[in-house]
Amino acid sequence: MQKASSSRPLALHTAAASILAYAWSRIGTLPFDDLISEQKGGHLQFLTIQALVGAWAYIGLCLVWDLFPGVRQLGLVRFVKRMLLMVALPLAFVVTSIYWSLYFFFPTLILRPENSFAGAQASPSLVPKLLRPPIHVDMAMHVAPFATVLADFLAFERKLSRWQLNKSAPITLLLYGVLYACWVEYCSFHNGVFPYPFLTINPPGLRAMVYACVTILAFISLKLLNCLHA
């Protein structure tokens, strides 16, 4: 019975790591990959890719946790695993919720038209065609990171403590939000375009509000998801 119980997290983490690895392997098939890869920051300008990497790193550490029980005695490993969870879970939630909301209701704010990059020929059409990734790749990138990390959190992780939720998490997420905003602004200065259309069309003041709102959403989502934990 104990052996069967211990095999469940290993099965989840193995499947999750495989799905996330597949998502990573399909980055080269995304629209404008050749142009994005040559830009400053490449695909790591995108919060989607950072969420994918964060979820993959967390699930990878979970696999190490499953396969080598001795590491559970190492305080540093436990600390890193917990910190990764506090970033990967709300980050993946933010990506999933914002992406699909804009995808269905305001697609021009999240999807690029064919002529969105400098050097691309303008479309003669009055309504430029929006380029969409294949649905299975979209699901792997914009659903799987959140679904896998959430499943692990609810099934196998301890609930975040009050100190972690009220002290550590807000500081960590605020730091991440500031660093991401600085990174995106730096990349756009060199590239002449932001990774997402809703950033490109907004002036600096409104972009700052977007960064702040996304950071707040990440923190609120973490608190709500922690409340769902038994």
KERO-291654 format. One line per field, with one value per atom (N, C-alpha, C): residue in one letter; chain; atom name; x, y, z. Coordinates in steps of 0.05 Angstrom, whole numbers, plus 5000, padded with zeros to 4 digits. Atoms other than C-alpha are relative to their C-alpha. Layout:
# KERO-291654
res <- c(a ...);
chain <- c(A ...);
atom <- c(CA ...);
x <- c(X ...);
y <- c(Y ...);
z <- c(Z ...);
This chain:
# KERO-291654
res <- c(m m m q q q k k k a a a s s s s s s s s s r r r p p p l l l a a a l l l h h h t t t a a a a a a a a a s s s i i i l l l a a a y y y a a a w w w s s s r r r i i i g g g t t t l l l p p p f f f d d d d d d l l l i i i s s s e e e q q q k k k g g g g g g h h h l l l q q q f f f l l l t t t i i i q q q a a a l l l v v v g g g a a a w w w a a a y y y i i i g g g l l l c c c l l l v v v w w w d d d l l l f f f p p p g g g v v v r r r q q q l l l g g g l l l v v v r r r f f f v v v k k k r r r m m m l l l l l l m m m v v v a a a l l l p p p l l l a a a f f f v v v v v v t t t s s s i i i y y y w w w s s s l l l y y y f f f f f f f f f p p p t t t l l l i i i l l l r r r p p p e e e n n n s s s f f f a a a g g g a a a q q q a a a s s s p p p s s s l l l v v v p p p k k k l l l l l l r r r p p p p p p i i i h h h v v v d d d m m m a a a m m m h h h v v v a a a p p p f f f a a a t t t v v v l l l a a a d d d f f f l l l a a a f f f e e e r r r k k k l l l s s s r r r w w w q q q l l l n n n k k k s s s a a a p p p i i i t t t l l l l l l l l l y y y g g g v v v l l l y y y a a a c c c w w w v v v e e e y y y c c c s s s f f f h h h n n n g g g v v v f f f p p p y y y p p p f f f l l l t t t i i i n n n p p p p p p g g g l l l r r r a a a m m m v v v y y y a a a c c c v v v t t t i i i l l l a a a f f f i i i s s s l l l k k k l l l l l l n n n c c c l l l h h h a a a);
chain <- c(A A A A A A A A A A A A A A A A A A A A A A A A A A A A A A A A A A A A A A A A A A A A A A A A A A A A A A A A A A A A A A A A A A A A A A A A A A A A A A A A A A A A A A A A A A A A A A A A A A A A A A A A A A A A A A A A A A A A A A A A A A A A A A A A A A A A A A A A A A A A A A A A A A A A A A A A A A A A A A A A A A A A A A A A A A A A A A A A A A A A A A A A A A A A A A A A A A A A A A A A A A A A A A A A A A A A A A A A A A A A A A A A A A A A A A A A A A A A A A A A A A A A A A A A A A A A A A A A A A A A A A A A A A A A A A A A A A A A A A A A A A A A A A A A A A A A A A A A A A A A A A A A A A A A A A A A A A A A A A A A A A A A A A A A A A A A A A A A A A A A A A A A A A A A A A A A A A A A A A A A A A A A A A A A A A A A A A A A A A A A A A A A A A A A A A A A A A A A A A A A A A A A A A A A A A A A A A A A A A A A A A A A A A A A A A A A A A A A A A A A A A A A A A A A A A A A A A A A A A A A A A A A A A A A A A A A A A A A A A A A A A A A A A A A A A A A A A A A A A A A A A A A A A A A A A A A A A A A A A A A A A A A A A A A A A A A A A A A A A A A A A A A A A A A A A A A A A A A A A A A A A A A A A A A A A A A A A A A A A A A A A A A A A A A A A A A A A A A A A A A A A A A A A A A A A A A A A A A A A A A A A A A A A A A A A A A A A A A A A A A A A A A A A A A A A A A A A A A A A A A A A A A A A A A A A A A A A A A A A A A A A A A A A A A A A);
atom <- c(N CA C N CA C N CA C N CA C N CA C N CA C N CA C N CA C N CA C N CA C N CA C N CA C N CA C N CA C N CA C N CA C N CA C N CA C N CA C N CA C N CA C N CA C N CA C N CA C N CA C N CA C N CA C N CA C N CA C N CA C N CA C N CA C N CA C N CA C N CA C N CA C N CA C N CA C N CA C N CA C N CA C N CA C N CA C N CA C N CA C N CA C N CA C N CA C N CA C N CA C N CA C N CA C N CA C N CA C N CA C N CA C N CA C N CA C N CA C N CA C N CA C N CA C N CA C N CA C N CA C N CA C N CA C N CA C N CA C N CA C N CA C N CA C N CA C N CA C N CA C N CA C N CA C N CA C N CA C N CA C N CA C N CA C N CA C N CA C N CA C N CA C N CA C N CA C N CA C N CA C N CA C N CA C N CA C N CA C N CA C N CA C N CA C N CA C N CA C N CA C N CA C N CA C N CA C N CA C N CA C N CA C N CA C N CA C N CA C N CA C N CA C N CA C N CA C N CA C N CA C N CA C N CA C N CA C N CA C N CA C N CA C N CA C N CA C N CA C N CA C N CA C N CA C N CA C N CA C N CA C N CA C N CA C N CA C N CA C N CA C N CA C N CA C N CA C N CA C N CA C N CA C N CA C N CA C N CA C N CA C N CA C N CA C N CA C N CA C N CA C N CA C N CA C N CA C N CA C N CA C N CA C N CA C N CA C N CA C N CA C N CA C N CA C N CA C N CA C N CA C N CA C N CA C N CA C N CA C N CA C N CA C N CA C N CA C N CA C N CA C N CA C N CA C N CA C N CA C N CA C N CA C N CA C N CA C N CA C N CA C N CA C N CA C N CA C N CA C N CA C N CA C N CA C N CA C N CA C N CA C N CA C N CA C N CA C N CA C N CA C N CA C N CA C N CA C N CA C N CA C N CA C N CA C N CA C N CA C N CA C N CA C N CA C N CA C N CA C N CA C N CA C N CA C N CA C N CA C N CA C N CA C N CA C N CA C N CA C N CA C N CA C N CA C N CA C N CA C N CA C);
x <- c(5017 5000 5017 4982 5057 5015 4986 5093 4982 5019 5031 4996 5004 5022 5024 4976 5094 5004 4997 5088 4982 5019 5031 5014 4986 5074 5021 4981 5127 4987 5015 5075 4992 5008 5048 5023 4977 5116 5013 4988 5141 4983 5018 5080 5001 4999 5083 5026 4974 5157 5000 5001 5144 4984 5017 5088 5014 4986 5129 5024 4978 5189 4991 5012 5145 4994 5006 5121 5026 4975 5193 5011 4989 5212 4985 5016 5157 5002 4997 5180 5009 4990 5215 4978 5022 5148 4981 5018 5116 5002 4998 5098 5022 4979 5156 5024 4978 5205 5027 4974 5262 5006 4996 5252 5004 4998 5241 5027 4975 5303 5023 4978 5346 4998 5004 5318 5015 4989 5348 4981 5017 5322 4987 5012 5295 4972 5026 5235 4996 5002 5251 4989 5015 5220 4972 5028 5153 4996 5007 5122 4991 5008 5093 5023 4977 5162 5013 4989 5186 4983 5017 5125 5005 4994 5140 5026 4975 5212 4998 5004 5191 4985 5015 5140 5018 4982 5191 5021 4980 5244 4988 5013 5195 4994 5007 5170 5025 4974 5242 5011 4991 5260 4983 5018 5199 5008 4991 5225 5025 4976 5292 4991 5012 5252 4989 5012 5216 5021 4980 5276 5022 4978 5326 4990 5012 5291 5020 4980 5356 5002 4998 5353 4979 5020 5291 5010 4988 5336 5017 4984 5373 4983 5016 5346 5000 4999 5370 4982 5017 5333 4971 5027 5269 4993 5004 5277 4996 5001 5290 4973 5025 5231 4976 5022 5184 5000 4998 5209 4991 5009 5200 4970 5029 5129 4986 5013 5113 5001 4998 5135 4986 5011 5116 4970 5029 5045 4985 5015 5020 5008 4991 5062 4985 5015 5030 4970 5028 4961 4996 5002 4973 5001 4998 4995 4975 5023 4937 4975 5024 4883 5000 4999 4907 5000 4998 4925 4973 5025 4860 4977 5020 4818 5003 4995 4851 4996 5002 4853 4971 5028 4777 4986 5016 4754 5014 4985 4810 5026 4977 4856 5021 4979 4891 5019 4983 4920 5021 4982 4956 5013 4990 4965 5011 4987 5010 4988 5007 4986 5024 4979 5027 5021 4982 5058 5009 4995 5074 5029 4971 5150 5010 4986 5193 5013 4989 5214 4980 5021 5150 4984 5015 5110 4971 5027 5044 4980 5021 4982 4982 5019 4936 4973 5026 4877 4997 5006 4844 5001 4999 4840 5022 4978 4908 4994 5004 4908 5017 4986 4926 5012 4987 4976 4997 5006 4955 5017 4986 4998 4980 5017 4971 4988 5014 4920 5014 4987 4959 5025 4977 5021 4990 5012 4978 4993 5008 4950 5025 4976 5019 5015 4986 5046 4983 5017 4986 4980 5017 4949 5017 4985 4998 5017 4984 5046 4983 5017 4989 4987 5014 4952 5018 4982 5013 5010 4991 5039 4977 5023 4969 4994 5006 4958 5020 4980 5023 4995 5004 5008 4977 5023 4939 5002 4999 4956 5023 4976 5026 5016 4985 5050 4984 5012 5037 4989 5011 4994 5021 4982 5034 4994 5004 5044 4992 5008 5019 5024 4976 5090 5008 4993 5105 4981 5020 5041 5000 5002 5043 5027 4974 5118 5017 4982 5159 4989 5012 5111 4997 5003 5095 5027 4974 5169 5011 4989 5188 4986 5015 5132 5005 4994 5146 5027 4974 5219 4999 5002 5202 4986 5014 5152 5017 4983 5202 5022 4979 5257 4989 5011 5210 4994 5006 5187 5025 4975 5259 5011 4991 5277 4986 5016 5220 5006 4995 5233 5028 4973 5307 5000 5001 5293 4986 5016 5241 5016 4983 5291 5018 4983 5336 4984 5015 5282 4980 5019 5235 4971 5027 5175 4999 5003 5148 4991 5008 5134 4970 5029 5059 4989 5012 5017 4988 5012 4981 5021 4979 5048 5010 4990 5069 4982 5019 5006 4997 5004 5011 5025 4978 5055 5013 4986 5105 4983 5016 5056 4980 5020 5003 5013 4985 5055 5007 4993 5077 4975 5025 5004 4995 5004 5000 5019 4981 5063 4991 5009 5035 4976 5025 4967 5005 4993 4997 5013 4987 5041 4980 5021 4981 4983 5016 4941 5014 4984 4997 4998 5001 4996 4972 5028 4920 4994 5005 4918 5013 4986 4969 4984 5016 4927 4974 5025 4863 5006 4993 4897 5008 4993 4925 4975 5026 4854 4987 5012 4833 5013 4985 4885 4987 5013 4856 5017);
y <- c(4976 5000 5025 4978 5047 5004 4999 5030 5012 4989 5045 5030 4972 5111 5016 4985 5132 5001 5001 5114 5021 4980 5165 5026 4975 5228 4996 5006 5195 4999 5002 5179 5028 4973 5250 5017 4983 5283 4991 5010 5238 5009 4991 5253 5030 4971 5327 5009 4992 5332 4994 5007 5297 5020 4981 5344 5027 4974 5406 4999 5003 5379 5001 4998 5370 5029 4972 5442 5015 4986 5466 4993 5010 5424 5012 4989 5458 5030 4971 5529 5008 4994 5527 5000 5001 5516 5024 4978 5579 5021 4978 5637 5020 4980 5685 4989 5011 5637 5010 4992 5656 5029 4972 5730 5004 4997 5723 4990 5012 5679 5019 4982 5734 5026 4976 5788 4998 4999 5810 4986 5015 5761 4975 5023 5712 4994 5008 5672 5006 4995 5687 5028 4975 5756 4994 5007 5720 4988 5011 5708 4970 5028 5644 4981 5017 5615 4999 5000 5636 4983 5018 5602 4971 5027 5540 4990 5007 5540 4997 5002 5553 4975 5025 5496 4976 5023 5449 4997 5001 5467 4989 5010 5455 4970 5028 5389 4983 5014 5368 4995 5003 5381 4980 5020 5341 4971 5027 5282 4992 5006 5287 4992 5005 5288 4971 5027 5224 4978 5021 5186 4997 5000 5205 5011 4990 5208 5013 4988 5227 5030 4971 5297 5015 4987 5310 5009 4992 5316 5026 4977 5374 5026 4976 5441 5018 4983 5478 4990 5011 5431 5006 4994 5439 5029 4972 5514 5008 4994 5518 4989 5012 5472 5017 4983 5515 5027 4975 5579 4998 5005 5550 4998 5003 5531 5027 4974 5601 5019 4984 5630 4986 5015 5575 4998 5004 5565 5026 4976 5638 5010 4992 5652 4985 5016 5595 5007 4991 5617 5026 4975 5687 4996 5005 5662 4987 5014 5614 5018 4984 5662 5024 4977 5723 4992 5008 5686 4992 5011 5649 5021 4979 5709 5018 4983 5752 4985 5017 5695 4999 5003 5687 5027 4975 5759 5024 4978 5806 4989 5015 5764 5019 4982 5825 5010 4991 5841 4979 5021 5774 4986 5014 5746 5020 4982 5777 4997 5002 5794 4994 5009 5772 5022 4978 5841 5015 4987 5855 5007 4995 5854 5018 4984 5904 4982 5016 5876 4981 5017 5836 5016 4986 5855 5005 4993 5890 4984 5015 5850 5019 4982 5880 4999 5002 5858 5022 4979 5911 4988 5014 5860 4979 5019 5826 4974 5027 5752 4996 5006 5733 4972 5026 5676 4986 5015 5623 4974 5025 5565 4976 5024 5494 4996 5002 5479 4982 5018 5421 5013 4985 5465 5022 4979 5521 4988 5012 5474 4992 5009 5447 5024 4976 5518 5017 4981 5555 4987 5014 5501 4981 5021 5446 5010 4991 5487 5005 4995 5511 4974 5025 5444 4981 5019 5403 5010 4990 5448 5001 4999 5457 4971 5028 5381 4991 5008 5370 5014 4985 5425 4989 5009 5400 4971 5029 5326 4992 5011 5321 5021 4979 5388 5009 4988 5419 5028 4973 5481 5021 4979 5545 5011 4990 5570 5030 4972 5638 5018 4984 5665 4999 5002 5639 5016 4987 5668 5030 4971 5736 5015 4987 5749 4993 5009 5707 5004 4999 5703 5028 4974 5777 5013 4989 5796 4986 5015 5741 5008 4993 5758 5029 4972 5832 5003 5000 5821 4989 5012 5776 5019 4982 5826 5024 4978 5883 4992 5010 5841 4995 5005 5819 5025 4974 5890 5013 4988 5914 4984 5017 5855 5006 4995 5867 5028 4973 5942 5001 5001 5929 4986 5014 5879 5016 4984 5924 5024 4978 5981 4993 5010 5939 4990 5013 5904 5018 4982 5962 4990 5011 5919 4983 5016 5885 4972 5028 5810 4997 5002 5822 5026 4976 5870 5019 4982 5896 5017 4983 5922 5020 4983 5951 5025 4978 5994 5019 4983 6024 5017 4983 6082 4990 5010 6072 5000 4999 6094 4977 5022 6044 4973 5026 5989 4995 5003 6002 4990 5009 5993 4971 5028 5928 4982 5016 5901 4998 5001 5921 4983 5015 5891 4970 5029 5825 4989 5009 5821 4997 5002 5834 4976 5023 5782 4974 5024 5731 4995 5004 5743 4992 5007 5741 4971 5027 5677 4980 5019 5644 4997 5001 5662 4984 5015 5635 4970 5028 5571 4986 5011 5561 4994 5004 5567 4974 5025 5509 4975 5022 5465 4990 5011 5418 5004);
z <- c(5000 5000 5000 4999 5018 4974 5025 4954 4978 5020 4912 5005 4994 4949 4991 5008 4936 4970 5029 4862 4987 5012 4851 4994 5007 4856 4978 5022 4812 4973 5025 4759 4991 5008 4760 4991 5007 4758 4974 5025 4702 4977 5021 4660 4996 5002 4676 4986 5012 4659 4970 5028 4593 4984 5014 4573 4998 5001 4592 4982 5018 4555 4971 5027 4494 4993 5005 4500 4993 5005 4503 4973 5026 4442 4977 5021 4402 4997 5002 4413 4972 5027 4346 4979 5019 4312 5003 4995 4340 4978 5020 4293 5007 4998 4281 5016 4984 4316 4990 5011 4268 5007 4993 4282 5030 4971 4357 5010 4991 4365 4995 5006 4335 5017 4984 4382 5026 4973 4447 5019 4981 4500 4988 5013 4449 5011 4990 4473 5030 4972 4545 5007 4996 4535 5009 4996 4540 5028 4974 4608 4997 5006 4577 5002 5000 4567 5027 4973 4635 5019 4984 4666 4994 5008 4626 5013 4988 4650 5030 4971 4722 5008 4994 4721 4996 5007 4688 5022 4979 4740 5026 4975 4797 4998 5004 4769 4999 5001 4755 5028 4972 4828 5015 4988 4848 4992 5008 4807 5015 4984 4842 5029 4973 4908 5001 5001 4886 4998 5007 4860 5020 4980 4914 5026 4975 4981 5019 4982 5016 4998 5003 4988 5017 4984 5030 5027 4975 5090 4998 5004 5059 5001 4996 5083 4975 5024 5021 4978 5021 4974 5007 4991 5015 4995 5003 5014 4970 5029 4938 4989 5011 4924 5008 4990 4966 4985 5014 4934 4971 5028 4864 4998 5000 4882 5002 4995 4907 4975 5024 4840 4976 5023 4790 5000 4999 4814 4992 5008 4811 4972 5027 4749 4978 5019 4712 4999 4999 4736 4984 5014 4710 4970 5029 4642 4989 5010 4635 5000 4998 4658 4981 5018 4619 4971 5028 4556 4988 5011 4547 5001 4999 4568 4975 5023 4515 4974 5025 4464 4990 5008 4465 4996 5000 4478 4986 5012 4455 4987 5011 4410 4989 5011 4378 5021 4978 4447 5007 4992 4453 4977 5024 4383 4980 5019 4331 4972 5028 4261 4983 5018 4201 4996 5006 4192 5025 4975 4265 5005 4996 4259 4978 5020 4224 4980 5021 4158 4988 5012 4148 4981 5020 4088 5011 4990 4104 4984 5013 4089 4985 5014 4036 5012 4987 4079 5020 4979 4122 5028 4975 4178 4999 5003 4185 5014 4990 4198 5026 4976 4269 4999 5001 4274 5027 4976 4324 5000 4999 4348 4997 5000 4337 5028 4974 4392 5020 4981 4421 5012 4989 4428 5019 4982 4457 5027 4975 4509 5017 4986 4527 5012 4990 4537 5018 4986 4565 5019 4981 4605 5018 4986 4624 5023 4977 4668 5025 4977 4712 5010 4992 4712 5015 4987 4731 5027 4975 4785 5021 4982 4815 5010 4992 4815 5021 4981 4851 5027 4975 4902 5016 4986 4919 5009 4994 4919 5019 4987 4948 5017 4986 4977 5025 4976 5045 4992 5003 5048 5008 4993 5050 5028 4973 5121 4999 4999 5143 4995 5004 5145 4970 5028 5075 4982 5017 5047 5004 4994 5081 5000 4999 5084 4976 5021 5036 4972 5026 4978 4988 5012 4969 4993 5006 4972 4975 5023 4923 4974 5024 4874 4991 5007 4878 4987 5012 4863 4972 5026 4805 4981 5017 4778 4991 5006 4781 4980 5018 4748 4972 5026 4693 4985 5013 4679 4989 5009 4675 4976 5022 4630 4974 5025 4581 4989 5010 4578 4987 5011 4566 4972 5026 4510 4979 5020 4477 4991 5008 4477 4976 5022 4432 4976 5021 4393 4985 5012 4380 5002 4997 4399 5025 4976 4461 4993 5007 4465 4997 5002 4473 4989 5012 4432 5021 4981 4494 5015 4989 4519 4979 5021 4452 4996 5006 4445 5024 4977 4515 5006 4992 4538 5026 4976 4596 5025 4976 4650 5002 5001 4629 5002 4998 4621 5029 4971 4693 5015 4987 4714 4993 5007 4675 5016 4984 4709 5029 4972 4777 5004 4998 4764 4998 5004 4740 5025 4975 4802 5022 4980 4847 4995 5007 4809 5008 4993 4820 5030 4971 4895 5009 4992 4901 4992 5009 4860 5018 4981 4906 5026 4975 4967 4996 5006 4934 4996 5005 4911 5026 4974 4980 5017 4986 5008 4990 5011 4962 5011 4989 4994 5026 4976 5045 5025);
